[in-house]
């Protein structure tokens, strides 16, 4: 956890919200959340500090991200809310037809 927190809060992560959010989502997609949940069971003060720091940074970044969309909070665990935000962001742009193409291709998935 110390390494993950260092990567997220130093270097490029220190300067770029987009980098932190992207990297954090990659870790989450790789299955770090169940690992974090299991680590919490160890009741180790040092480990808990690292886990709390990870969650604190995540919450702060989600608040900052919500400000971009003029919202109070973005539930990044809600596919519907994320979809609506992406749709709102790219509607009436050149990217919208490509977004629709991606969605159409998603309909082909088993």
One Martini backbone bead per residue (centre of mass of N, CA, C, O) as a GRO file, in nm:
protein
  110
    1UNK     BB    1   0.056   0.064  -0.018
    2UNK     BB    2   0.291   0.254  -0.015
    3UNK     BB    3   0.350   0.242  -0.318
    4UNK     BB    4   0.075   0.330  -0.424
    5UNK     BB    5   0.068   0.602  -0.277
    6UNK     BB    6   0.326   0.713  -0.405
    7UNK     BB    7   0.231   0.704  -0.700
    8UNK     BB    8  -0.031   0.887  -0.648
    9UNK     BB    9   0.135   1.141  -0.477
   10UNK     BB   10   0.371   1.142  -0.682
   11UNK     BB   11   0.478   1.311  -0.926
   12UNK     BB   12   0.236   1.287  -1.149
   13UNK     BB   13   0.021   1.252  -0.921
   14UNK     BB   14   0.063   1.536  -0.789
   15UNK     BB   15  -0.022   1.707  -1.067
   16UNK     BB   16  -0.253   1.481  -1.169
   17UNK     BB   17  -0.573   1.391  -1.164
   18UNK     BB   18  -0.596   1.210  -1.413
   19UNK     BB   19  -0.371   1.016  -1.333
   20UNK     BB   20  -0.483   0.921  -1.061
   21UNK     BB   21  -0.754   0.816  -1.157
   22UNK     BB   22  -0.651   0.616  -1.363
   23UNK     BB   23  -0.466   0.448  -1.179
   24UNK     BB   24  -0.677   0.373  -0.967
   25UNK     BB   25  -0.867   0.222  -1.163
   26UNK     BB   26  -0.663   0.008  -1.236
   27UNK     BB   27  -0.635  -0.112  -0.957
   28UNK     BB   28  -0.937  -0.177  -0.926
   29UNK     BB   29  -0.954  -0.365  -1.180
   30UNK     BB   30  -0.733  -0.566  -1.047
   31UNK     BB   31  -0.845  -0.600  -0.730
   32UNK     BB   32  -0.783  -0.415  -0.465
   33UNK     BB   33  -1.035  -0.397  -0.281
   34UNK     BB   34  -1.037  -0.686  -0.156
   35UNK     BB   35  -0.757  -0.651  -0.035
   36UNK     BB   36  -0.821  -0.415   0.147
   37UNK     BB   37  -1.040  -0.559   0.309
   38UNK     BB   38  -0.846  -0.778   0.421
   39UNK     BB   39  -0.636  -0.587   0.553
   40UNK     BB   40  -0.831  -0.468   0.769
   41UNK     BB   41  -0.838  -0.740   0.947
   42UNK     BB   42  -0.542  -0.700   1.090
   43UNK     BB   43  -0.513  -0.457   1.280
   44UNK     BB   44  -0.294  -0.242   1.164
   45UNK     BB   45  -0.183   0.069   1.209
   46UNK     BB   46   0.002   0.112   0.965
   47UNK     BB   47  -0.181  -0.007   0.750
   48UNK     BB   48  -0.428   0.172   0.810
   49UNK     BB   49  -0.294   0.438   0.722
   50UNK     BB   50  -0.260   0.357   0.425
   51UNK     BB   51  -0.558   0.297   0.370
   52UNK     BB   52  -0.665   0.577   0.452
   53UNK     BB   53  -0.501   0.736   0.244
   54UNK     BB   54  -0.623   0.612  -0.007
   55UNK     BB   55  -0.918   0.698   0.059
   56UNK     BB   56  -0.870   1.001   0.089
   57UNK     BB   57  -0.764   1.051  -0.199
   58UNK     BB   58  -1.011   0.943  -0.341
   59UNK     BB   59  -1.215   1.145  -0.225
   60UNK     BB   60  -1.074   1.404  -0.318
   61UNK     BB   61  -1.077   1.335  -0.623
   62UNK     BB   62  -1.388   1.307  -0.650
   63UNK     BB   63  -1.446   1.599  -0.575
   64UNK     BB   64  -1.278   1.730  -0.799
   65UNK     BB   65  -1.428   1.589  -1.031
   66UNK     BB   66  -1.711   1.702  -0.966
   67UNK     BB   67  -1.643   2.001  -1.027
   68UNK     BB   68  -1.622   1.964  -1.338
   69UNK     BB   69  -1.953   1.880  -1.326
   70UNK     BB   70  -2.112   2.041  -1.116
   71UNK     BB   71  -2.081   1.857  -0.853
   72UNK     BB   72  -2.072   1.705  -0.543
   73UNK     BB   73  -2.093   1.396  -0.654
   74UNK     BB   74  -1.928   1.093  -0.766
   75UNK     BB   75  -2.032   0.771  -0.852
   76UNK     BB   76  -1.788   0.546  -0.954
   77UNK     BB   77  -1.982   0.278  -0.907
   78UNK     BB   78  -2.176   0.408  -1.125
   79UNK     BB   79  -2.256   0.345  -1.443
   80UNK     BB   80  -2.478   0.554  -1.492
   81UNK     BB   81  -2.328   0.811  -1.401
   82UNK     BB   82  -2.086   0.784  -1.586
   83UNK     BB   83  -2.240   0.780  -1.848
   84UNK     BB   84  -2.381   1.058  -1.818
   85UNK     BB   85  -2.118   1.222  -1.804
   86UNK     BB   86  -2.004   1.145  -2.075
   87UNK     BB   87  -2.242   1.233  -2.244
   88UNK     BB   88  -2.236   1.530  -2.152
   89UNK     BB   89  -1.941   1.594  -2.240
   90UNK     BB   90  -1.978   1.486  -2.566
   91UNK     BB   91  -2.198   1.633  -2.650
   92UNK     BB   92  -2.164   1.804  -2.940
   93UNK     BB   93  -1.924   1.638  -3.053
   94UNK     BB   94  -1.698   1.454  -3.238
   95UNK     BB   95  -1.713   1.204  -3.028
   96UNK     BB   96  -2.006   1.095  -3.025
   97UNK     BB   97  -2.013   0.887  -3.262
   98UNK     BB   98  -1.795   0.708  -3.127
   99UNK     BB   99  -1.950   0.644  -2.875
  100UNK     BB  100  -2.185   0.505  -3.019
  101UNK     BB  101  -2.012   0.284  -3.145
  102UNK     BB  102  -1.924   0.157  -2.884
  103UNK     BB  103  -2.209   0.085  -2.787
  104UNK     BB  104  -2.283  -0.095  -3.027
  105UNK     BB  105  -2.052  -0.297  -2.973
  106UNK     BB  106  -2.148  -0.377  -2.688
  107UNK     BB  107  -2.409  -0.524  -2.792
  108UNK     BB  108  -2.226  -0.773  -2.911
  109UNK     BB  109  -2.182  -0.879  -2.650
  110UNK     BB  110  -2.228  -1.169  -2.449
   0.00000   0.00000   0.00000
